[in-house]
């Protein structure tokens, strides 16, 4: 990237993933940077081109439509392009909520509706803003599958997260418990804690869920 110190964590994540992680971490961000894409015209025609909805990044929509039509991902393991970052680029001005909604919708289609092991419920690692925003971006059916939030903050543990289960102010609210992160023992889960910060998430997964497979039993959403 130019300048060289632009978004160092994001750049490192993009450049260090394996081809397997391009898929297993696809709900964090678009795991192949849009300006580097190279694809056959048949893919464009199959996906239907770019969306005209300017409220969300067209690369997010195209990326997930491609995957949902049995598309594959591959990264060439050598530098072929220099990407220039500047204050006026549109990707930095996209509404955060619109991007979150698009990722959550893709997660519902591909995981909650696509993987049988998730249909009995899942938990959320993290109980902060990112985790709550993710939960609120899900459909009512998706929210109903959340069994618990897990966090390391003692001020949050033992409390609940209230999620609406229907449209309108008069609809019922579901109170979902916040448990200790160390209690993550069974069932699928999503991680809504930034990988760069960690908060012991990798250790908890390796100790409490050593059998859990990224991209099948759990996904990173942040």
Steps between C-alpha positions, in 0.01 A plus 500: 500500500598859463573661734674193637364544853135527389266263690785267610281246686253470214781468246674229704174307536437512124853391411548225759184291455509155350249408228301314766483815714377704204182297545491443876551872575281634220252664738762728661553697181528424131802273530642588157552873453266619225756683277704178478217284364542316172214282378350363178209671331288191570521578873377856439207369298415229753505742793309768309756778520527760773208617709370853440427541872752767594424467873729197524827408334438330167801276563334348811185411307689364196742304721225313687284445192804340339551268798130413513515390137778247580779747428857443619770731640875495444776748583816522289781485761712784364453878468346599166333831585554811711181631659486874576314611812371857522250689721244535221455134411140384511562185705577715806170687466265202484244493784627255761150363566435432130823300473414308819151421370642366172747274681236374744261422214771300321579316823134403542471370144826308496523374859172516692302379201778301335659296782279255688720510812408867559123462488469403866667820619838666543682726744682829451849567635503862613225714650618845394386731223611277212323194642177688573499668160548163332210350695272793416589467131363145490141424407261414782544132413878540519487679835286221643791257443740689729533303826757712688765770481846433649728775632803560723373820665379417854267802485310337210501136614171406662304766319288459187469642150143587398408431138167574336330193356255684273417829332352786698546621856241263642679182395667273755864539598729202546748527784819318403752427781859622501726220623872485571714446195651192667157332496514463122476123485246376246313587183596729211596862566598826336787722618413869519832607654771655283777250430760771554381560857443136583385510865611139526255377238753279321610349833141437610423329170816285510439395862123482523416403142813335356284302258329809356574559131511857370264540207273219619453515878582868540547816293665836565262790439735786603 
